[in-house]
Amino acid sequence: DDAAAIFSGAGPRWFYLTRPRGGSKTTDVAGIALAWLASEAPAGARGYVVAVDSDQAALLIDAASGLVDRTPALASVVDVKSLKIVAKSGATVEVLSADGASAFGLRPHLIVCDEFAQWPSTRNARRLWTALLSSSQKVKGCRLVILTSAGEPGHPSYRVLQEARKSDSWRVSEVVGPLPWVSAEDLEAQRPLLRDSEFARLHLNIWTQSEDRLVSAEDL
């Protein structure tokens, strides 16, 4: 349903999607990028996937490479490089890292923010988000997709979610955990090894404040 909405061409162009850990977020981001390149991207179009850091960016490229390897028809359409996926038309999807990227000056046709709630709460990351959001107006029809697990309510990503929930400009899809394919026994085995807030965020997809915070966002 999420993919169908993104590629429908109707309705909102901004999407905020949240899922528990194990909800195929990184793989689906890679799939969205490949589907866009293979079926929709105009010649020379630019798409960007922004990951939380360089390690997450590498996982995303690995996922894209695996999808291409298992889908022979894609091999003749796209080429997966170290940090970029290139279509035969010249359209590209480049993977950027939220801990060191700059996006002012970009003219994107597609923007995907992977694990948005895990981006660092730094001035650089905030500047990157500002640049990405504002650049989504530069190209007609540009789509902005956020795909993440729940984080802390004090993180900037939560304020974006709050605004998205009440705006007609966004499509919000929040999957409540636990996921049906995850073993209940395995989850219960993890519960005593994780803080309550960690378990709630990772497996139940609930935005929860960490217990070790000196002060909550509301108190501050």
Phi, psi and chi 1 to 4 in degrees:
 res  aa     phi    psi   chi1   chi2   chi3   chi4
   1 ASP       -  -40.0  -70.3  -16.6      -      -
   2 ASP   -62.5  -47.5  -70.2  -21.9      -      -
   3 ALA   -64.1  -41.2      -      -      -      -
   4 ALA   -61.4  -39.7      -      -      -      -
   5 ALA   -66.9  -41.1      -      -      -      -
   6 ILE   -62.9  -38.9  -69.1  168.4      -      -
   7 PHE   -98.5    6.5  -70.9  105.0      -      -
   8 SER   -70.5  -30.0   71.1      -      -      -
   9 GLY    81.2   -0.3      -      -      -      -
  10 ALA  -122.9  156.1      -      -      -      -
  11 GLY    81.1 -160.8      -      -      -      -
  12 PRO   -61.6  154.2  -20.9   32.8      -      -
  13 ARG  -105.3   -4.2  -65.4 -175.5  -63.9  106.7
  14 TRP  -112.6  136.5  -63.6  -14.0      -      -
  15 PHE  -133.2  129.6  -55.5   85.9      -      -
  16 TYR  -119.8  109.1 -155.9  123.4      -      -
  17 LEU  -118.1  125.4  -42.6  175.2      -      -
  18 THR  -122.7  141.0   74.7      -      -      -
  19 ARG  -145.9  155.6  -57.1  177.0 -171.7  171.2
  20 PRO   -67.3  168.6  -17.3   29.9      -      -
  21 ARG   -60.9  137.2 -172.8  168.4  177.4   81.0
  22 GLY    88.7    7.9      -      -      -      -
  23 GLY   -88.7   19.6      -      -      -      -
  24 SER    65.6   34.1 -169.8      -      -      -
  25 LYS   -67.4  -54.6  -65.4 -174.9  -63.4  -61.6
  26 THR   -64.5  -41.3  -62.5      -      -      -
  27 THR   -64.3  -40.9  -59.9      -      -      -
  28 ASP   -69.2  -34.7  -77.1    7.4      -      -
  29 VAL   -60.4  -44.7  165.7      -      -      -
  30 ALA   -61.9  -40.8      -      -      -      -
  31 GLY   -64.5  -40.0      -      -      -      -
  32 ILE   -61.1  -45.2  -70.6  167.6      -      -
  33 ALA   -62.2  -44.3      -      -      -      -
  34 LEU   -67.8  -42.1  -70.5  169.4      -      -
  35 ALA   -63.1  -40.2      -      -      -      -
  36 TRP   -63.3  -45.6  177.6   73.4      -      -
  37 LEU   -64.2  -40.2  -76.1  172.0      -      -
  38 ALA   -77.8  -25.9      -      -      -      -
  39 SER  -123.2  -22.9   62.7      -      -      -
  40 GLU  -128.0  -31.5  -75.4 -166.4    9.2      -
  41 ALA   -61.6  125.5      -      -      -      -
  42 PRO   -64.7  158.6  -16.7   30.1      -      -
  43 ALA   -56.7  129.0      -      -      -      -
  44 GLY    79.9    1.5      -      -      -      -
  45 ALA   -65.9  154.2      -      -      -      -
  46 ARG  -121.1  127.4  -63.2  -68.7  178.4  -99.9
  47 GLY  -120.1  154.2      -      -      -      -
  48 TYR  -137.3  132.5  -61.6   91.6      -      -
  49 VAL  -112.7  123.1  175.5      -      -      -
  50 VAL  -108.3  117.6 -173.0      -      -      -
  51 ALA  -101.1  162.9      -      -      -      -
  52 VAL   -61.9  -36.2   58.1      -      -      -
  53 ASP  -158.9 -177.7   52.7   30.5      -      -
  54 SER   -66.1  -32.3   56.0      -      -      -
  55 ASP   -65.5  -44.0  -69.8  -21.1      -      -
  56 GLN   -66.2  -36.3 -176.5   68.6   21.5      -
  57 ALA   -61.3  -39.5      -      -      -      -
  58 ALA   -65.4  -39.1      -      -      -      -
  59 LEU   -62.6  -39.0  -69.5  175.3      -      -
  60 LEU   -65.4  -42.4 -162.5  147.7      -      -
  61 ILE   -65.3  -39.5  -71.8  -65.0      -      -
  62 ASP   -60.6  -41.7  -71.9  -14.8      -      -
  63 ALA   -63.3  -43.4      -      -      -      -
  64 ALA   -62.8  -42.8      -      -      -      -
  65 SER   -62.2  -41.2 -179.9      -      -      -
  66 GLY   -64.0  -40.3      -      -      -      -
  67 LEU   -63.9  -39.4  -70.8  171.0      -      -
  68 VAL   -66.4  -42.7  172.3      -      -      -
  69 ASP   -61.6  -34.2  -70.7  -17.2      -      -
  70 ARG   -92.3    1.3  -65.1 -172.5  -63.8  -85.7
  71 THR  -129.4   86.2  -46.2      -      -      -
  72 PRO   -52.4  -34.2  -26.5   35.1      -      -
  73 ALA   -63.0  -26.1      -      -      -      -
  74 LEU   -76.1  -26.4  -79.4  175.5      -      -
  75 ALA   -60.9  -29.2      -      -      -      -
  76 SER   -89.5   -1.7   60.6      -      -      -
  77 VAL  -110.8  -36.8  179.3      -      -      -
  78 VAL  -131.2  157.1  -61.2      -      -      -
  79 ASP  -127.9  120.0 -178.0   20.0      -      -
  80 VAL   -92.0  116.7 -179.6      -      -      -
  81 LYS  -104.2 -167.2  -59.7 -177.3 -179.1  -64.2
  82 SER   -63.8  -46.8   58.5      -      -      -
  83 LEU  -134.4   24.3  -72.9  176.0      -      -
  84 LYS  -152.8  142.6 -175.2 -179.7  -69.0 -171.9
  85 ILE  -112.7  124.9  -50.7  170.8      -      -
  86 VAL  -117.6  128.2 -176.7      -      -      -
  87 ALA   -89.7  158.8      -      -      -      -
  88 LYS   -61.5  -25.1  -61.5  -57.7 -178.5 -175.9
  89 SER   -74.9   -9.0   66.2      -      -      -
  90 GLY    96.0   -8.8      -      -      -      -
  91 ALA   -68.4  148.0      -      -      -      -
  92 THR  -137.2  155.5   63.1      -      -      -
  93 VAL  -123.4  117.2  169.9      -      -      -
  94 GLU  -105.1  138.0 -176.0  176.0   -5.4      -
  95 VAL   -94.9  123.2  179.2      -      -      -
  96 LEU  -112.1  157.9  -54.2  175.7      -      -
  97 SER  -107.3  130.7  171.6      -      -      -
  98 ALA   -67.6  -14.8      -      -      -      -
  99 ASP   -91.6    7.0   59.2    1.2      -      -
 100 GLY  -164.3   10.9      -      -      -      -
 101 ALA   -95.7  157.5      -      -      -      -
 102 SER  -130.1  134.9  176.4      -      -      -
 103 ALA  -121.0    1.5      -      -      -      -
 104 PHE   -66.8  133.9  -77.0   98.1      -      -
 105 GLY    99.1  -11.6      -      -      -      -
 106 LEU   -73.4  148.8  -60.6 -179.7      -      -
 107 ARG  -124.0   79.0  -67.6 -177.8   55.6   83.0
 108 PRO   -85.0  147.1   30.5  -33.4      -      -
 109 HIS   -96.3  -21.9  -70.4   70.8      -      -
 110 LEU  -147.5  133.2  174.1   69.8      -      -
 111 ILE  -129.5  127.7  -55.9  166.1      -      -
 112 VAL  -125.9  124.7 -177.7      -      -      -
 113 CYS  -104.8  109.3  -59.7      -      -      -
 114 ASP   -91.3  134.5 -172.7   30.2      -      -
 115 GLU    49.3   53.5  -68.5  -67.6    3.9      -
 116 PHE   -58.2  -36.8 -170.1   44.5      -      -
 117 ALA   -72.4   -8.3      -      -      -      -
 118 GLN  -102.8    0.1  -56.1  -55.4  -42.4      -
 119 TRP   -61.3  147.2  -75.3   21.1      -      -
 120 PRO   -63.7  143.6   22.1  -32.8      -      -
 121 SER   -87.8   66.4  -62.3      -      -      -
 122 THR  -120.2  165.1   61.0      -      -      -
 123 ARG   -62.5  -37.6 -179.9  177.7  -63.4  179.5
 124 ASN   -64.7  -43.4 -177.2   66.1      -      -
 125 ALA   -66.1  -39.0      -      -      -      -
 126 ARG   -64.6  -40.4  175.6   64.0 -168.9  177.0
 127 ARG   -64.3  -38.5  179.7  177.3  170.6   83.4
 128 LEU   -62.8  -46.8  172.4   60.7      -      -
 129 TRP   -60.3  -42.8  164.5 -112.9      -      -
 130 THR   -59.5  -42.3  -60.2      -      -      -
 131 ALA   -66.4  -42.7      -      -      -      -
 132 LEU   -66.0  -46.9  -68.7  171.0      -      -
 133 LEU   -61.7  -46.5  179.5   62.8      -      -
 134 SER   -68.8  -31.2   58.6      -      -      -
 135 SER   -73.6  -16.2   69.2      -      -      -
 136 SER   -66.4  -11.5   68.5      -      -      -
 137 GLN   -91.6   -8.6  -53.6  -62.3  -35.7      -
 138 LYS   -73.6  -34.7  -70.2 -176.1  176.8 -178.6
 139 VAL  -115.6  125.3  175.9      -      -      -
 140 LYS   -58.9  129.6 -175.3  177.8  179.6  179.4
 141 GLY    85.1    3.2      -      -      -      -
 142 CYS   -59.0  136.3  174.2      -      -      -
 143 ARG  -111.1  139.7  -81.7  160.8  -73.1 -172.9
 144 LEU  -117.7  122.5  169.5   65.3      -      -
 145 VAL  -123.4  124.9 -177.8      -      -      -
 146 ILE  -108.9  127.2  -66.0  172.4      -      -
 147 LEU  -132.1  116.6 -170.0   51.3      -      -
 148 THR  -156.4  161.9 -173.4      -      -      -
 149 SER   -88.3  162.7  -67.2      -      -      -
 150 ALA   -61.9  150.1      -      -      -      -
 151 GLY  -127.0 -148.8      -      -      -      -
 152 GLU   -89.4  142.8  -65.4 -169.1   42.0      -
 153 PRO   -60.8  -22.1  -23.1   33.3      -      -
 154 GLY   -81.7   -7.4      -      -      -      -
 155 HIS   -77.2  144.8 -168.4  -85.6      -      -
 156 PRO   -56.5  -26.3  -25.4   33.2      -      -
 157 SER   -63.3  -28.6   59.2      -      -      -
 158 TYR   -71.9  -36.1 -172.9   63.4      -      -
 159 ARG   -65.1  -37.5 -171.2  171.6   75.7   85.2
 160 VAL   -62.7  -42.4  177.4      -      -      -
 161 LEU   -62.7  -42.6  176.1   59.0      -      -
 162 GLN   -59.6  -41.9  -71.7  178.6  -54.5      -
 163 GLU   -68.9  -38.8  -67.6  -61.0  -38.8      -
 164 ALA   -64.4  -36.8      -      -      -      -
 165 ARG   -60.5  -29.6  -75.6  170.0  173.3  165.8
 166 LYS  -108.8   12.1   58.0 -172.4 -179.4 -176.3
 167 SER  -114.7  136.8  171.6      -      -      -
 168 ASP   -73.9   -9.8  -67.8  -23.5      -      -
 169 SER   -79.3  -11.5  -63.7      -      -      -
 170 TRP  -117.5  150.8  -71.3   84.6      -      -
 171 ARG  -109.8  120.2  176.8 -175.0 -177.4  -89.6
 172 VAL  -109.5  130.7  176.5      -      -      -
 173 SER  -132.9  115.0  172.6      -      -      -
 174 GLU  -119.4  114.8  -60.3  177.6   81.4      -
 175 VAL   -91.1  121.8  175.7      -      -      -
 176 VAL   -83.6  135.5  178.2      -      -      -
 177 GLY   -89.6  174.8      -      -      -      -
 178 PRO   -76.5  157.2   27.3  -33.9      -      -
 179 LEU   -69.3  143.6  -65.7  166.5      -      -
 180 PRO   -65.7  -23.8   21.1  -32.0      -      -
 181 TRP   -92.6    1.4   54.7   80.7      -      -
 182 VAL   -92.1  132.2  175.8      -      -      -
 183 SER   -63.7  126.8  163.7      -      -      -
 184 ALA   -62.7  -34.8      -      -      -      -
 185 GLU   -65.9  -42.0  -68.9   77.4   11.7      -
 186 ASP   -64.2  -39.6  -72.2  -12.9      -      -
 187 LEU   -63.8  -44.4  -77.0 -176.1      -      -
 188 GLU   -65.3  -30.0  -73.9  -52.2  -50.1      -
 189 ALA   -69.1  -28.5      -      -      -      -
 190 GLN   -81.1  -27.2  -72.5 -169.5   34.0      -
 191 ARG   -53.0  -48.5 -169.5 -175.1  -68.9  -87.9
 192 PRO   -71.9  -11.0   24.0  -33.5      -      -
 193 LEU   -95.1   -7.4  -56.3  175.2      -      -
 194 LEU  -118.4  151.6  -62.2  171.2      -      -
 195 ARG   -64.1  154.4  -65.5 -172.2  178.5  118.5
 196 ASP   -57.3  -39.2  -70.3  -16.5      -      -
 197 SER   -67.1  -38.6   61.2      -      -      -
 198 GLU   -65.1  -44.7  -67.8  172.2  -29.3      -
 199 PHE   -61.6  -42.5 -169.3   90.0      -      -
 200 ALA   -63.6  -43.6      -      -      -      -
 201 ARG   -70.3  -48.2  -70.6 -164.5  -61.2  -93.2
 202 LEU   -74.4  -44.0  -65.7  174.3      -      -
 203 HIS  -105.3  -23.7  -64.0  -53.9      -      -
 204 LEU  -106.8   -9.2  -55.3 -178.6      -      -
 205 ASN    60.7   43.6 -161.3   31.9      -      -
 206 ILE  -110.8  129.1  -62.2  172.9      -      -
 207 TRP   -73.0  116.3  -64.9   76.8      -      -
 208 THR  -139.7  138.5  -49.7      -      -      -
 209 GLN   -74.0  139.8 -168.4   76.8   33.3      -
 210 SER   -67.9  146.6  -68.3      -      -      -
 211 GLU   -69.8  -23.6  -66.7   85.9  -13.6      -
 212 ASP   -91.6   12.1   57.9   -5.2      -      -
 213 ARG   -74.3  136.1  -72.6  -74.0 -174.6 -178.7
 214 LEU   -65.6  -35.9  178.3   62.8      -      -
 215 VAL  -148.9  145.2   63.6      -      -      -
 216 SER   -79.9  162.3   70.3      -      -      -
 217 ALA   -61.9  -36.5      -      -      -      -
 218 GLU   -67.7  -43.3  -68.2   78.1    9.3      -
 219 ASP   -64.7  -39.4  -70.2  -19.9      -      -
 220 LEU   -64.1      - -178.8   59.5      -      -
